[in-house]
Amino acid sequence: MLNYTDKIVVITGAAGGLGRTFAQAFAAQGAHVVACDKNKAGADETAQLVGGLGLEVDVTDAASVERMTGQILEAYGRIDVLINNAAIYATINRKPFYELADSEWDLVMNVNLKGVWQCTKAVVKPMIERFKNEGIGGKIINISSATVMSGSPNWSHYVASKGGVIGLTRSMAKELGGFNINVNAIAPGFTLTEASLNLMENAGQYGVDRGAIKRPSAAEDIAGTALYLASPLSDFVTGQTVIVDGGKQFI
């Protein structure tokens, strides 16, 4: 069993879905969870479930992200783990890339890619200072998507944004390794969350026949990988993207 007692774990997009499952998984291992989301009521609900702190944040807005970081430092004095999970997913309009409006492209990029950059930029500053003072670094986990490997059609803005997360993860890992900060990504396949279940009929069977493991992916499957990447067991792992999809992609 992994021990996260007294670790401060910050999760964006924590009002539901994967974010809430991450919060529950880390809290079950003793972590102090900070549930952050633009949906303040949802963030508070997650926080109440896990006995943590709920904060409102717009990951596309630098002032909002800085405010979130300041509130966390005021409450706990440090940040050990950041999970960049906030993303636009279920509400995306699926259409050919040549029919996308600029506003649709920009919104997805701002939340799914710029948001990762904004949040990490703010959070690594105190992590770097802690390393300089105490020799202790931190862990950054970015949530990408296995659609980057398969190239899901009529979803180019989402696929591109999540591909950008993988590239950003690799670059950040190179820049932050000297401060003992690990940066990795998780690329989930189609996972049964509230959002995914509302996308189509028979969502529970989507893609199951293409997997090496013949069952749908649960949010807990993704949370298990996050627990590993946030733990000392992965201290020599950085810049990597772990595909968690039951063996649909072997790349």
Secondary structure, 3 states (H helix, E strand, C coil): CCCCCCCEEEEECCCCHHHHHHHHHHHHCCCEEEEEECCHHHHHHHHHHHCCEEEECCCCCHHHHHHHHHHHHHHHCCCCEEEECCCCCCCCCCCCHHHCCHHHHHHHHHHHHHHHHHHHHHHHHHHHHHHHHHCCCEEEEEECCCHHHHCCCCCHHHHHHHHHHHHHHHHHHHHHHHHCEEEEEEEECCEECHHHHCCCCCHHHCCHHHCCCCCCEEHHHHHHHHHHHCCHHHCCCCCCEEEECCCCCCC
